[in-house]
Amino acid sequence: MNCRNHVLLIAVLLLISASSYAQWLADQATFEPNDTWSPALASSPDGVTVLVYGTAGDPLLMDFVNVMVFATLSSDAIVWPEPMTLTSGSSGVVCWSRTGFYAAVNSGEMVVIRHADDYGTWDPMDEVLLPPNGYVTGMDIWGVPTDAAGPDVFLTVETWPNPPSGDHYVQFASHNAFGWSAFETVVTESVVPPGPQITWSTGPAGPWPTIFYLSDASGGSMLNSVTKDLAVGWMAPVTVPAPCPVEGEFDIVTDGTLGRHVLGLGPQPTCPCGSVHYQAYEPGSGWLPDVNMTSYTSEFDWPMSPRIAAGPDGKVHAFWYQESRAADFTPLRRTLEYRVRDGGVWTDEGDFLDDVTSHGSASSRVAIAVDPSPFPVLAWTQRDTVGGVPQPEQVWVARLFDTTPVPDEPLPGRGVTLSAWPNPFNPAVTIAFESRAARPAHLDVYDSRGRRVARLLDRVVGVGRTEVAWDGTDAGGRSLPSGVYFARLLAGEERSVLKVVMAE
């Protein structure tokens, strides 16, 4: 199934809420001639998702890191864009910040940083080379979403200057209006690879960087954190109180209420088995007891690549890869596990992934992003077989697509209808609707690829008629090309969609 005209696999109907219409869509996103690996995702509030992944070059050449830009909320007609090569390197990480997308690429003893605008247009002249103090063995990046004071991007790397022995270092760099800072060493670890993950804490004028990492300072692997006061410097490390089950690879996210969410691997014995755990920090309550998330399917279960994300709706999304083996260690099954935590309760919402991967062999590196809408996007690599011949490993993406009909006329029977005049229009159109009650209303414009290009209304409207003018520009005031656009109104529990055409 590595040809572009294969049938899109729609796995299962998933209602996100009583007032939404969305379905999971899983599809092969890359069609590289050689293997791909290590996907990374970031989504923006404008409905744009960026996928970064490594890919093998010709056997005589170096490897590369490519990037692909697509709509977070899919339409039912998918045409995957052609990928773009960011630079040579082995893997990359990506984030969205208030100043656009940033991708950091591990390129041996150099970190290459590239920048794109909110719509994923990469500036060919905007490339920064940051030299760390040795070989980069891990990276993480976080973007500041608000117009706060201080840096807009935090970056941490793990370096190993003298493999296969010697110390591991946690280093940090940041970006602000004046450019990127040089790397500074934050932590030195002599035994345990720290695997740093970066997030944020509240400072007096904006977010402060907080790095979580593994440490052997207490005679065993412990999860520590260290925060930088942007005016003073790095504070003393803080240890997550025992019992903390995380002793291997982990991921962390901080939500808008300063709650922490950690998904990490427990102790890894010599056999191919292990466990994956979730642990949360709630302000005012502290660290809560961990939850063993391992999906038990056989004598030996071996989870890998834990990834976690949080949406503005309070939901937490956990995604990981898991192998199952028999008592004699014979491989039995490879699965992708997806759970959603809502109101403190975890629910398995990944059954559709079993159908998606049943024909192929999923690999152990996965990625997840949740945009502010909030819509989740999942990515992984998978090796399919055609006619008994293994194909190059490719990136697959699962995302939601809106199943709300988009007809030429307003949707009937929803209690609220949109109208537009003139339509087609140039240079401006007035979009109107009648409301039967005072309620919150959101009016957005999407392009034909499903990307939100403008928000026209975001407030409580009263009873009666509301009119909003749109001049054909995006959220940044830039003129959009002529073509078909869709105005979508959400008013309380009701919705309406209307096609508008910008004429040349």
PLY file of the C-alpha trace (Angstrom):
ply
format ascii 1.0
element vertex 504
property float x
property float y
property float z
element edge 503
property int vertex1
property int vertex2
end_header
0.00 0.00 0.00
2.66 2.50 -0.94
1.05 3.95 -4.06
-0.51 7.37 -4.03
-3.87 6.25 -5.35
-4.59 3.76 -2.59
-7.95 3.96 -0.87
-8.03 6.18 2.20
-8.58 4.07 5.25
-11.34 5.46 7.45
-11.16 3.39 10.57
-13.90 4.24 13.03
-16.45 6.90 13.82
-15.42 8.94 16.84
-17.67 11.63 18.30
-15.53 14.23 20.03
-18.55 15.84 21.61
-22.30 15.92 21.23
-22.10 18.93 18.93
-19.22 17.87 16.66
-19.02 15.67 13.61
-15.61 14.09 13.18
-14.13 10.84 12.06
-10.65 9.39 12.35
-8.79 9.23 9.06
-5.51 7.27 8.84
-3.40 7.44 5.72
0.12 6.91 4.45
1.61 10.40 4.29
5.10 9.85 2.83
6.22 7.98 -0.28
9.98 8.16 0.07
12.22 5.80 -1.96
14.05 4.81 1.24
13.21 4.31 4.91
11.83 7.10 7.10
11.96 7.35 10.91
11.39 9.49 14.02
8.31 11.57 13.10
7.67 14.79 15.06
4.54 16.96 14.98
3.44 20.50 15.86
0.09 22.21 15.23
-0.84 25.89 15.15
-4.11 27.67 16.07
-4.62 28.36 12.36
-5.32 24.69 11.60
-1.86 23.91 10.21
0.21 20.88 11.23
3.90 20.39 10.48
5.40 16.89 10.23
9.19 16.52 10.52
10.86 13.15 9.90
14.19 11.58 9.05
14.80 9.83 5.76
17.63 7.80 4.31
19.50 9.17 1.33
21.38 7.22 -1.28
23.62 4.60 0.41
26.66 6.66 -0.53
25.19 9.92 0.75
24.05 11.29 4.10
20.61 11.12 5.69
18.18 14.01 5.59
15.36 15.52 7.64
12.26 16.41 5.64
9.19 18.48 6.47
5.58 18.32 5.29
2.79 20.84 5.96
-0.91 19.88 5.96
-4.27 20.84 7.44
-4.85 19.65 11.01
-8.54 19.00 10.45
-8.74 17.01 7.26
-11.19 17.21 4.41
-12.40 14.02 2.77
-10.24 14.56 -0.32
-6.62 14.12 0.69
-3.74 15.08 -1.54
-0.54 14.89 0.47
1.85 17.73 -0.35
5.37 17.12 -1.58
7.86 17.13 1.30
10.68 19.64 1.56
14.20 18.85 2.79
15.19 20.97 5.77
18.82 19.88 5.97
21.05 16.85 6.32
20.74 15.13 9.68
19.38 12.15 11.54
16.23 13.45 13.30
14.36 16.60 14.21
11.93 18.20 16.64
9.37 20.91 15.88
7.17 23.38 17.75
4.80 26.24 17.09
5.31 29.55 18.88
3.83 33.03 18.63
6.37 33.78 15.87
5.72 30.68 13.77
7.10 27.15 13.48
10.64 26.18 14.50
12.37 22.92 13.63
15.66 21.84 15.23
17.62 19.10 13.45
20.26 16.80 14.93
23.11 17.05 12.43
25.99 15.25 14.16
27.86 17.74 16.31
25.66 20.61 15.13
22.05 21.62 15.67
20.46 23.20 12.60
17.41 25.40 13.23
14.90 26.41 10.57
11.92 28.78 10.80
8.54 28.98 9.06
5.59 31.34 9.32
2.21 30.40 10.83
1.20 28.67 7.60
4.29 26.48 7.40
6.12 28.45 4.69
9.81 27.87 5.36
12.18 30.78 4.91
15.12 29.47 2.82
17.38 32.19 4.21
16.49 31.63 7.87
18.90 28.89 8.97
20.87 28.94 12.22
23.73 26.61 13.21
24.15 26.10 16.96
27.22 24.08 18.08
26.68 22.08 21.30
29.56 20.56 23.27
29.47 17.11 21.64
27.37 14.56 19.76
23.64 15.23 20.15
21.82 12.14 21.47
18.44 13.73 22.25
16.45 16.95 21.74
13.23 18.62 22.76
11.70 22.01 21.89
8.82 24.14 23.20
7.27 27.29 21.76
5.72 30.12 23.80
2.19 30.58 22.40
1.37 33.99 23.90
2.75 37.49 23.51
4.57 37.31 26.83
7.86 38.94 27.67
11.04 36.95 27.20
12.00 34.20 24.73
9.52 32.66 22.33
11.26 29.26 21.95
13.06 26.98 24.45
15.39 24.21 23.22
17.22 21.49 25.17
19.64 18.85 23.90
21.42 15.89 25.43
25.05 15.59 24.36
27.62 12.82 24.75
31.07 14.16 23.84
33.06 10.94 24.35
30.98 7.86 23.50
30.89 5.02 24.48
31.99 6.42 27.87
32.09 9.76 29.63
29.52 12.21 30.95
26.18 13.13 29.43
25.25 16.81 29.36
21.92 18.65 29.33
22.26 21.91 27.40
19.82 24.76 26.80
19.35 27.53 24.23
16.51 29.98 23.59
15.28 32.34 20.90
14.06 35.91 21.29
13.73 39.01 19.14
17.52 39.24 18.85
18.05 35.66 17.68
19.30 32.43 19.25
21.45 32.25 22.35
24.48 29.97 22.55
24.10 26.61 24.28
24.75 26.56 28.01
25.31 23.44 30.12
22.60 22.97 32.75
23.17 19.45 34.11
25.97 16.87 33.94
25.14 13.18 34.40
27.80 10.49 34.68
25.73 7.26 34.62
22.13 7.68 33.46
21.40 9.23 30.04
19.21 12.17 31.15
16.83 12.21 28.14
15.81 15.86 28.81
12.31 17.11 28.01
11.52 20.80 28.13
8.35 22.54 29.30
7.53 25.75 31.18
6.81 27.34 34.53
5.21 30.68 35.35
7.55 33.66 35.67
6.69 37.26 36.65
6.49 38.47 33.04
6.18 35.28 31.00
7.04 31.58 30.93
10.29 30.29 32.38
11.96 27.19 30.90
11.77 24.00 32.99
13.74 20.90 32.01
12.82 17.45 33.30
15.56 14.82 33.14
16.70 11.50 34.62
19.44 11.58 37.25
21.46 9.01 39.19
22.39 11.43 41.96
20.39 9.45 44.53
21.96 6.10 43.69
19.20 5.16 41.25
17.36 6.61 38.28
15.17 9.50 39.47
13.14 12.10 37.59
14.38 15.61 38.34
13.47 19.09 37.13
15.36 22.36 36.97
13.88 25.80 36.20
15.59 28.94 34.94
14.73 32.30 36.45
15.27 34.39 33.34
16.60 37.28 35.46
18.83 35.30 37.84
19.71 31.92 36.36
19.10 28.23 36.98
17.58 27.22 40.30
18.48 24.13 42.32
17.18 20.82 40.84
13.99 19.34 42.30
13.35 15.58 42.48
9.92 14.15 41.75
9.08 12.44 45.06
9.21 8.65 45.30
7.65 6.43 44.26
8.16 7.78 40.75
7.97 4.88 38.30
9.76 6.62 35.41
13.20 5.12 34.81
13.39 5.16 31.01
12.27 7.29 28.09
9.53 9.76 29.01
7.54 12.73 27.71
6.01 15.64 29.63
3.47 18.37 28.95
2.28 21.28 31.09
-1.33 22.40 30.69
-2.75 25.90 31.04
-3.41 25.48 34.78
0.26 24.52 35.42
-0.64 20.88 35.81
2.15 18.49 34.72
1.49 15.27 32.84
4.26 12.67 32.50
4.15 9.48 30.43
7.25 7.36 30.87
8.71 3.88 30.79
9.24 1.99 34.01
12.23 -0.22 34.86
13.42 -2.14 31.82
14.63 -5.63 32.78
16.88 -7.73 30.56
13.96 -9.51 28.94
11.90 -7.77 26.23
9.28 -6.54 28.67
8.47 -3.46 30.67
5.74 -1.00 31.55
4.51 2.50 30.76
3.20 4.82 33.48
1.31 8.10 33.74
1.87 10.49 36.62
0.30 13.90 37.14
1.11 16.97 39.18
-1.86 19.10 40.24
-1.25 22.58 41.68
-2.30 22.57 45.33
-2.25 18.76 45.52
1.24 17.86 44.35
2.24 14.68 42.53
-0.54 12.11 42.35
-0.07 8.31 42.43
1.02 6.87 39.11
-1.22 4.87 36.77
0.19 1.81 35.02
-0.96 2.27 31.42
0.57 -0.90 29.98
-1.71 -2.84 27.66
-1.36 -6.44 28.81
-1.74 -8.85 25.91
0.83 -11.64 26.48
3.49 -13.01 28.82
5.85 -10.15 27.95
4.74 -6.64 26.97
7.28 -4.08 25.86
6.01 -0.47 25.48
8.22 2.12 23.79
8.19 5.74 22.61
5.74 7.28 25.11
4.22 10.56 23.90
1.75 12.82 25.70
-0.15 16.01 24.83
-2.80 18.18 26.49
-5.58 20.18 24.90
-7.23 23.41 26.10
-10.39 21.39 26.83
-8.65 19.65 29.76
-8.21 16.33 27.95
-4.85 14.56 28.03
-3.79 12.35 25.12
-1.31 9.46 25.52
0.19 7.58 22.57
2.82 4.83 22.49
4.05 1.74 20.65
3.95 -1.70 22.26
5.32 -5.12 21.35
3.99 -8.37 22.77
6.06 -11.54 23.03
5.39 -15.13 24.08
7.14 -16.94 26.94
9.96 -17.96 24.58
10.28 -14.30 23.46
8.71 -15.00 20.06
7.19 -11.74 18.73
3.39 -11.95 18.75
1.97 -8.51 18.06
2.91 -4.88 17.47
0.28 -2.32 18.45
-0.20 1.41 18.68
-1.90 2.40 21.94
-3.93 5.62 22.21
-5.68 6.74 25.41
-7.59 9.93 26.32
-7.98 11.22 29.88
-11.12 13.26 30.46
-12.28 14.23 33.94
-9.55 12.11 35.51
-10.66 8.93 33.69
-8.60 7.20 30.98
-10.44 5.75 27.98
-8.98 3.54 25.25
-9.81 5.33 21.98
-7.24 3.59 19.79
-9.14 0.55 18.53
-9.11 1.98 15.00
-5.30 1.82 15.00
-5.44 -1.98 15.18
-7.25 -2.02 11.84
-4.90 0.53 10.31
-1.71 -1.39 11.18
-3.03 -4.93 10.67
-1.60 -5.15 7.16
1.79 -3.70 8.04
4.43 -3.61 10.70
4.38 -0.47 12.85
7.71 0.72 14.23
8.60 1.97 17.67
8.80 5.75 17.09
5.56 7.72 17.30
4.45 11.36 17.65
1.38 13.32 18.74
0.18 16.93 18.67
-3.05 18.57 19.81
-3.95 22.00 18.45
-5.97 24.66 20.32
-9.23 23.69 18.55
-8.56 20.98 20.01
-7.89 18.36 17.33
-5.30 15.60 17.86
-2.90 14.34 15.18
-0.97 11.04 15.48
2.04 9.93 13.44
4.13 6.76 13.26
6.24 4.81 10.79
5.18 1.52 9.26
6.68 -1.01 6.87
4.16 -2.56 4.50
4.66 -5.62 2.32
3.55 -5.79 -1.29
3.61 -9.17 -3.03
5.73 -10.59 -0.24
8.36 -7.87 -0.66
8.97 -5.49 2.29
8.62 -1.85 1.24
10.52 1.17 2.58
9.28 2.25 6.00
6.94 5.23 5.61
5.23 7.78 7.88
1.51 7.32 8.49
-0.71 10.05 9.94
-4.06 9.76 11.73
-6.17 12.87 12.17
-9.80 13.86 12.44
-11.82 15.12 9.55
-15.03 17.08 9.80
-17.96 15.09 8.44
-20.29 18.10 8.53
-21.74 18.48 5.01
-20.45 21.47 3.07
-23.21 22.17 0.51
-23.72 25.19 -1.68
-26.67 26.19 0.50
-26.76 26.66 4.28
-27.31 23.52 6.33
-31.01 22.95 7.08
-32.49 22.10 10.42
-29.70 23.44 12.64
-31.65 26.41 13.95
-29.09 28.88 12.60
-28.23 29.63 8.97
-25.51 31.65 7.27
-26.00 33.94 4.31
-23.46 35.90 2.28
-23.75 38.78 -0.13
-22.37 39.30 -2.70
-21.34 35.71 -3.46
-19.11 35.39 -5.50
-17.40 38.49 -4.13
-14.50 40.83 -4.74
-13.12 42.51 -2.76
-15.37 41.99 0.28
-18.33 39.93 1.44
-20.85 40.39 4.26
-21.69 37.20 6.16
-24.85 37.26 8.28
-26.94 35.01 10.50
-29.97 35.19 12.80
-29.67 34.07 16.42
-32.65 33.00 18.50
-30.87 33.52 21.83
-27.85 35.24 23.36
-24.91 32.81 23.20
-21.21 32.52 22.34
-20.54 32.52 18.60
-17.44 31.74 16.56
-17.30 32.50 12.84
-14.24 31.18 10.98
-13.16 31.01 7.35
-11.40 27.90 5.99
-9.64 27.40 2.66
-10.28 24.44 0.35
-7.55 22.40 2.14
-9.37 22.69 5.45
-7.01 25.24 7.02
-8.49 28.06 9.07
-7.36 31.31 7.48
-9.37 33.88 9.43
-11.51 34.22 12.55
-14.21 36.82 11.94
-16.19 36.57 15.15
-15.44 35.37 18.67
-17.91 36.81 21.19
-21.38 36.50 22.67
-24.07 37.60 20.22
-27.56 38.77 21.11
-30.95 37.83 19.74
-31.47 38.89 16.14
-29.28 39.51 13.12
-25.49 39.69 13.21
-23.45 40.84 10.21
-19.69 40.47 9.77
-17.62 41.78 6.86
-14.65 39.88 5.43
-12.19 41.55 3.06
-10.49 38.37 1.80
-7.43 38.63 4.04
-6.00 36.11 6.51
-5.46 36.52 10.24
-2.24 38.45 9.55
-3.91 40.92 7.19
-2.41 39.33 4.06
-4.50 39.12 0.90
-5.62 35.59 0.05
-5.82 34.22 -3.50
-9.11 33.92 -5.32
-10.91 30.60 -4.95
-13.40 28.68 -2.82
-13.61 29.26 0.94
-15.95 27.97 3.64
-17.47 30.10 6.39
-18.32 28.02 9.46
-20.44 29.30 12.33
-20.57 27.67 15.77
-23.30 29.25 17.89
-23.85 27.41 21.14
-24.72 23.83 20.13
-25.69 24.82 16.60
-23.58 25.15 13.47
-23.82 26.17 9.85
-21.39 26.04 6.93
-21.57 28.15 3.77
-19.37 28.16 0.67
-18.19 31.58 -0.48
-16.24 32.25 -3.65
-13.65 34.99 -4.02
-13.67 35.92 -7.70
-10.63 37.14 -9.59
0 1
1 2
2 3
3 4
4 5
5 6
6 7
7 8
8 9
9 10
10 11
11 12
12 13
13 14
14 15
15 16
16 17
17 18
18 19
19 20
20 21
21 22
22 23
23 24
24 25
25 26
26 27
27 28
28 29
29 30
30 31
31 32
32 33
33 34
34 35
35 36
36 37
37 38
38 39
39 40
40 41
41 42
42 43
43 44
44 45
45 46
46 47
47 48
48 49
49 50
50 51
51 52
52 53
53 54
54 55
55 56
56 57
57 58
58 59
59 60
60 61
61 62
62 63
63 64
64 65
65 66
66 67
67 68
68 69
69 70
70 71
71 72
72 73
73 74
74 75
75 76
76 77
77 78
78 79
79 80
80 81
81 82
82 83
83 84
84 85
85 86
86 87
87 88
88 89
89 90
90 91
91 92
92 93
93 94
94 95
95 96
96 97
97 98
98 99
99 100
100 101
101 102
102 103
103 104
104 105
105 106
106 107
107 108
108 109
109 110
110 111
111 112
112 113
113 114
114 115
115 116
116 117
117 118
118 119
119 120
120 121
121 122
122 123
123 124
124 125
125 126
126 127
127 128
128 129
129 130
130 131
131 132
132 133
133 134
134 135
135 136
136 137
137 138
138 139
139 140
140 141
141 142
142 143
143 144
144 145
145 146
146 147
147 148
148 149
149 150
150 151
151 152
152 153
153 154
154 155
155 156
156 157
157 158
158 159
159 160
160 161
161 162
162 163
163 164
164 165
165 166
166 167
167 168
168 169
169 170
170 171
171 172
172 173
173 174
174 175
175 176
176 177
177 178
178 179
179 180
180 181
181 182
182 183
183 184
184 185
185 186
186 187
187 188
188 189
189 190
190 191
191 192
192 193
193 194
194 195
195 196
196 197
197 198
198 199
199 200
200 201
201 202
202 203
203 204
204 205
205 206
206 207
207 208
208 209
209 210
210 211
211 212
212 213
213 214
214 215
215 216
216 217
217 218
218 219
219 220
220 221
221 222
222 223
223 224
224 225
225 226
226 227
227 228
228 229
229 230
230 231
231 232
232 233
233 234
234 235
235 236
236 237
237 238
238 239
239 240
240 241
241 242
242 243
243 244
244 245
245 246
246 247
247 248
248 249
249 250
250 251
251 252
252 253
253 254
254 255
255 256
256 257
257 258
258 259
259 260
260 261
261 262
262 263
263 264
264 265
265 266
266 267
267 268
268 269
269 270
270 271
271 272
272 273
273 274
274 275
275 276
276 277
277 278
278 279
279 280
280 281
281 282
282 283
283 284
284 285
285 286
286 287
287 288
288 289
289 290
290 291
291 292
292 293
293 294
294 295
295 296
296 297
297 298
298 299
299 300
300 301
301 302
302 303
303 304
304 305
305 306
306 307
307 308
308 309
309 310
310 311
311 312
312 313
313 314
314 315
315 316
316 317
317 318
318 319
319 320
320 321
321 322
322 323
323 324
324 325
325 326
326 327
327 328
328 329
329 330
330 331
331 332
332 333
333 334
334 335
335 336
336 337
337 338
338 339
339 340
340 341
341 342
342 343
343 344
344 345
345 346
346 347
347 348
348 349
349 350
350 351
351 352
352 353
353 354
354 355
355 356
356 357
357 358
358 359
359 360
360 361
361 362
362 363
363 364
364 365
365 366
366 367
367 368
368 369
369 370
370 371
371 372
372 373
373 374
374 375
375 376
376 377
377 378
378 379
379 380
380 381
381 382
382 383
383 384
384 385
385 386
386 387
387 388
388 389
389 390
390 391
391 392
392 393
393 394
394 395
395 396
396 397
397 398
398 399
399 400
400 401
401 402
402 403
403 404
404 405
405 406
406 407
407 408
408 409
409 410
410 411
411 412
412 413
413 414
414 415
415 416
416 417
417 418
418 419
419 420
420 421
421 422
422 423
423 424
424 425
425 426
426 427
427 428
428 429
429 430
430 431
431 432
432 433
433 434
434 435
435 436
436 437
437 438
438 439
439 440
440 441
441 442
442 443
443 444
444 445
445 446
446 447
447 448
448 449
449 450
450 451
451 452
452 453
453 454
454 455
455 456
456 457
457 458
458 459
459 460
460 461
461 462
462 463
463 464
464 465
465 466
466 467
467 468
468 469
469 470
470 471
471 472
472 473
473 474
474 475
475 476
476 477
477 478
478 479
479 480
480 481
481 482
482 483
483 484
484 485
485 486
486 487
487 488
488 489
489 490
490 491
491 492
492 493
493 494
494 495
495 496
496 497
497 498
498 499
499 500
500 501
501 502
502 503
